Amino acid sequence: MGGEARTMFRTLVKTDAIAVDDHTVAVRYFELRTLRGGRRYSAEILLGPGDRIILDDDSVTNLEARAEMLVPATLYSRVLAARPTAA
């Protein structure tokens, strides 16, 4: 890639928590400057130790809305998947 290394840095712009029943899930929102000077945003959803979901979008508002839908669906689906199946 040529002799020049390009490094991209994420800047933490917001932290939040989403409560679902008796679980609280931490969410961190980051801003990233693209090589062309634009802005992209990502959300890191911390479900547990070593268990993360990363979302990307053009705005923090969109990420907040997506996280609010995704976190409950993910937690509920994992509860269902952990149940034994009927034989």
PLY file of the C-alpha trace (Angstrom):
ply
format ascii 1.0
element vertex 87
property float x
property float y
property float z
element edge 86
property int vertex1
property int vertex2
end_header
0.00 0.00 0.00
2.69 2.51 -0.74
5.01 3.59 2.01
2.39 5.50 3.95
0.42 3.86 6.75
-2.95 5.41 7.48
-4.36 5.15 10.97
-8.02 5.74 11.78
-9.08 6.73 15.26
-12.46 6.36 16.88
-13.62 9.06 19.26
-16.08 8.16 22.01
-19.04 10.51 21.65
-21.62 8.99 23.98
-22.29 6.15 26.42
-25.70 4.74 27.20
-27.43 1.76 28.77
-30.41 -0.20 27.49
-32.55 -1.99 30.09
-34.35 -5.18 29.12
-36.20 -6.92 31.94
-33.51 -7.58 34.57
-30.56 -6.97 32.20
-28.81 -3.70 31.52
-26.65 -3.57 28.42
-23.96 -0.92 27.97
-23.66 0.83 24.62
-20.78 3.05 23.51
-21.08 5.33 20.48
-18.01 6.32 18.49
-17.26 8.77 15.68
-14.78 7.93 12.96
-13.38 10.39 10.42
-13.05 8.79 7.01
-10.05 9.31 4.77
-12.15 11.71 2.69
-13.07 13.80 5.72
-16.57 12.42 6.23
-17.99 11.13 9.47
-19.17 7.61 10.25
-20.53 6.39 13.54
-20.47 3.03 15.27
-22.14 1.58 18.33
-20.47 -1.08 20.44
-23.10 -3.05 22.34
-21.55 -4.89 25.29
-23.69 -7.96 25.96
-21.15 -9.68 28.19
-17.44 -10.38 28.58
-16.15 -10.99 25.08
-19.66 -10.71 23.63
-20.17 -7.59 21.55
-22.25 -6.39 18.65
-20.95 -3.59 16.43
-23.31 -1.43 14.37
-22.31 1.24 11.85
-24.36 4.10 10.43
-24.27 7.71 9.25
-25.72 9.14 12.48
-25.86 8.48 16.20
-29.65 8.91 16.10
-30.00 6.02 13.65
-27.66 3.89 15.75
-29.67 4.59 18.91
-32.88 3.49 17.19
-31.27 0.34 15.80
-29.71 -0.56 19.16
-33.06 -0.11 20.95
-34.59 -2.72 18.61
-31.62 -5.06 18.39
-30.73 -5.48 22.07
-34.11 -6.87 23.25
-34.40 -9.10 20.18
-30.89 -10.48 20.74
-31.40 -11.15 24.44
-34.80 -12.80 23.93
-33.52 -14.95 21.05
-30.64 -16.18 23.21
-33.07 -17.13 25.98
-35.13 -19.09 23.47
-32.07 -20.76 21.97
-30.91 -21.88 25.42
-34.17 -23.73 26.13
-34.20 -27.46 25.51
-36.23 -28.53 22.50
-39.25 -30.79 22.93
-38.77 -34.29 21.56
0 1
1 2
2 3
3 4
4 5
5 6
6 7
7 8
8 9
9 10
10 11
11 12
12 13
13 14
14 15
15 16
16 17
17 18
18 19
19 20
20 21
21 22
22 23
23 24
24 25
25 26
26 27
27 28
28 29
29 30
30 31
31 32
32 33
33 34
34 35
35 36
36 37
37 38
38 39
39 40
40 41
41 42
42 43
43 44
44 45
45 46
46 47
47 48
48 49
49 50
50 51
51 52
52 53
53 54
54 55
55 56
56 57
57 58
58 59
59 60
60 61
61 62
62 63
63 64
64 65
65 66
66 67
67 68
68 69
69 70
70 71
71 72
72 73
73 74
74 75
75 76
76 77
77 78
78 79
79 80
80 81
81 82
82 83
83 84
84 85
85 86
